Amino acid sequence: MQPDPRPRGAVRDPRHNRLIAALPGDERARWEPLLEYIEMPLGQVLYESGVQQRYVYFPTTAIVSLLYVMENGASAEIAITGNEGVVGVSLFMGGESTPSRGVVQSAGHGFRLPARAIKDAITRTPVLSLLLRYVQALITQMAQTAACNRHHSVDQQLCRWLLLSLDRLDGNEIAMTQELIANMLGVRREGVTESALKLQKAKLIRYARGHITVLDRPALESRSCECYAVVKKEYDRLLSEV
């Protein structure tokens, strides 16, 4: 193996990761014996979708691409992480696994920390643990929405949006115009109109004067893509006591 041409101290010092450098001294001292210096070669998969994560990673000179993976194997990049952050945030926000995949896109080095060390730090503050679980659920919704908007039809996106809205309302009626729905989905109004007419003809919804009434929720769920079920399951799992 060829020697690393970069200065040894800059690479092997965990403080080369900005998050670790910003930690209070006592917390950093608690973690430093557990931090393992690792190489992060190009293309290395740090974690797979749906597989339990054992470590969080703090890149120092590597860059990691976070890919959201759909049921059919299609993927879309949702973020990149380098020496400013950490890879594997679901571990300290209540998740054992994630529907995304972490892949090294620029070779380098970093440190990894066992999952237990992160969990111990969070459980010392119960209120923070609850808030972080909500953040994890919200991030799942955001990532799934981004992937859905890229890979799924307007019909499926509309069903997902209607179902998520119903979960946050009492009753089965949503006050919303087709123009506003189109703006939120990032599609043309004509596309929303066409999809809404299909649902209305199938007697799944009734639309009139800016009010949408859901008539058959189970049928609406069957028409939606996987994205609604993924988000719903994550909220239920992480926030069951809320």
C-alpha positions in Angstrom: 0.0 0.0 0.0 1.3 3.4 -0.9 1.9 5.8 2.0 -0.7 8.5 2.5 0.8 11.7 1.0 -1.3 14.0 3.3 0.1 15.1 6.7 -0.4 12.3 9.2 -1.6 14.5 12.0 -4.3 16.3 9.9 -5.8 13.0 8.8 -5.6 11.0 12.0 -6.8 13.7 14.3 -10.6 13.3 14.8 -10.9 17.1 15.3 -10.3 17.4 11.6 -14.0 16.6 11.5 -15.8 19.8 12.4 -18.5 18.2 14.5 -16.1 16.4 16.7 -14.0 19.5 17.0 -17.1 21.4 18.2 -18.0 18.9 20.9 -17.5 20.0 24.6 -14.2 18.8 25.9 -15.7 16.2 28.3 -17.9 14.6 25.6 -15.0 14.5 23.1 -12.8 12.9 25.8 -15.5 10.3 26.4 -15.6 9.4 22.7 -12.0 9.6 21.7 -11.0 6.1 23.0 -13.9 4.6 21.0 -13.2 6.4 17.7 -11.6 4.2 15.1 -9.5 5.7 12.3 -10.5 4.1 9.0 -9.8 4.3 5.3 -12.9 5.2 3.2 -12.2 4.0 -0.4 -14.1 5.1 -3.4 -17.4 3.2 -3.8 -17.4 1.7 -0.3 -20.9 1.2 1.0 -21.0 2.3 4.6 -24.6 1.1 5.2 -27.4 -0.4 3.1 -31.1 0.5 3.0 -33.0 -1.5 5.7 -29.9 -3.0 7.3 -29.1 -2.4 11.0 -26.4 0.2 11.4 -23.5 -0.6 13.7 -21.5 2.6 13.4 -21.7 6.3 12.7 -19.0 7.8 10.5 -17.2 11.1 10.8 -15.4 11.8 7.5 -12.2 13.9 7.7 -11.0 13.8 4.1 -13.7 11.6 2.4 -17.0 12.6 1.0 -20.1 10.4 1.3 -23.2 10.4 -0.9 -26.5 9.6 0.7 -28.9 7.8 -1.7 -32.6 7.2 -1.1 -33.5 3.7 -2.4 -37.0 2.9 -3.8 -38.6 -0.6 -3.6 -37.7 -1.2 -7.3 -34.0 -0.4 -6.7 -34.1 3.0 -8.2 -32.2 5.7 -6.2 -31.7 9.4 -6.0 -29.1 11.3 -4.1 -30.6 13.3 -1.3 -27.4 14.8 0.4 -23.6 14.6 0.6 -21.6 14.7 3.8 -17.9 15.5 4.4 -15.8 16.8 7.2 -18.6 19.1 8.3 -20.8 16.3 9.5 -21.7 12.7 10.4 -23.0 9.8 8.4 -25.7 7.6 10.1 -27.8 10.2 11.8 -30.8 7.8 12.1 -28.9 6.0 14.9 -29.0 8.9 17.3 -32.5 9.8 16.3 -34.2 6.6 17.2 -33.6 4.5 14.1 -31.7 1.2 13.8 -31.9 1.3 10.0 -32.7 3.7 7.2 -34.2 3.5 3.7 -31.1 5.3 2.4 -27.7 4.0 1.4 -24.4 5.6 2.3 -21.7 5.4 -0.4 -18.2 7.0 -0.5 -18.1 9.2 -3.5 -14.6 10.7 -2.9 -12.0 8.5 -1.3 -10.3 9.6 1.9 -10.3 8.9 5.6 -12.4 9.3 8.6 -13.4 7.9 12.0 -16.2 5.6 13.0 -17.9 5.3 16.4 -19.9 2.3 17.7 -23.7 2.9 17.7 -23.9 2.3 21.4 -21.8 5.3 22.3 -24.2 7.6 20.3 -27.3 6.1 21.9 -25.8 6.4 25.4 -25.2 10.1 24.9 -28.8 10.7 23.7 -30.5 8.6 26.4 -28.9 10.8 29.1 -31.4 13.5 27.9 -34.9 12.1 27.5 -36.5 15.3 26.1 -33.7 15.6 23.5 -34.3 11.9 22.6 -38.0 12.6 21.9 -37.3 15.7 19.8 -34.6 13.8 17.8 -37.0 11.0 17.0 -39.4 13.5 15.6 -36.6 15.0 13.5 -35.8 11.5 12.2 -39.4 11.0 11.2 -39.6 14.4 9.5 -36.3 13.7 7.6 -37.8 10.4 6.4 -40.8 12.2 5.1 -38.7 14.9 3.3 -36.4 12.3 1.7 -39.3 10.1 0.6 -41.1 13.1 -0.9 -38.0 14.1 -2.9 -37.6 10.6 -4.2 -41.4 10.2 -4.9 -41.4 13.5 -6.9 -38.7 12.1 -9.1 -39.8 8.5 -9.6 -43.6 8.3 -9.2 -46.5 9.5 -11.2 -48.7 12.6 -10.4 -51.5 10.2 -9.6 -49.4 8.4 -7.0 -48.0 11.7 -5.6 -51.6 13.1 -5.2 -52.7 10.0 -3.3 -49.7 10.2 -1.0 -50.3 13.9 -0.3 -54.0 13.4 0.4 -53.2 10.5 2.8 -50.5 12.4 4.7 -52.9 15.4 5.0 -55.7 13.2 6.4 -53.4 11.8 9.1 -53.0 15.4 10.4 -56.7 16.3 10.3 -59.9 15.3 12.1 -62.4 14.0 9.7 -62.1 13.2 6.0 -62.3 16.7 4.4 -59.4 18.8 3.2 -59.8 22.5 2.3 -57.4 23.0 -0.6 -57.5 24.1 -4.2 -56.0 22.2 -7.1 -53.7 25.1 -7.8 -52.2 25.0 -4.3 -51.7 21.2 -4.5 -49.9 21.6 -7.8 -47.6 24.2 -6.3 -46.8 21.9 -3.4 -46.2 18.9 -5.6 -44.2 21.0 -8.1 -46.3 19.9 -11.1 -48.6 21.6 -13.5 -52.2 22.3 -12.4 -53.5 20.4 -15.4 -51.8 17.3 -14.1 -53.4 17.6 -10.7 -56.8 18.2 -12.3 -56.5 15.1 -14.4 -55.5 13.0 -11.4 -58.2 14.4 -9.2 -60.8 13.6 -11.9 -59.6 10.0 -12.1 -60.0 9.6 -8.3 -63.4 11.3 -8.4 -64.7 9.0 -11.2 -63.5 6.0 -9.2 -65.5 7.4 -6.2 -62.4 7.7 -4.0 -62.8 11.4 -3.5 -65.4 14.2 -4.0 -64.0 17.6 -5.1 -66.1 20.8 -5.1 -65.3 24.5 -4.4 -61.9 24.0 -2.9 -62.9 21.1 -0.7 -61.7 17.5 -1.1 -63.6 14.8 0.7 -62.1 11.4 0.9 -64.8 8.7 0.4 -62.7 5.5 0.3 -59.4 5.7 2.2 -58.4 2.0 1.8 -58.8 2.3 -2.0 -56.8 5.6 -1.9 -54.0 3.8 0.0 -54.0 1.0 -2.6 -53.5 3.5 -5.4 -50.7 5.3 -3.6 -47.0 4.4 -4.1 -44.8 2.9 -1.4 -43.9 6.4 -0.1 -47.0 6.9 2.1 -46.6 3.6 3.8 -42.8 4.2 4.5 -43.5 7.6 6.1 -46.5 6.4 8.1 -44.6 3.4 9.4 -41.7 5.6 10.5 -43.9 8.1 12.3 -45.7 5.3 14.1 -42.5 3.5 15.1 -40.7 6.6 16.4 -43.5 8.5 17.9 -45.9 5.8 19.2 -46.2 7.5 22.6 -47.1 10.9 21.1 
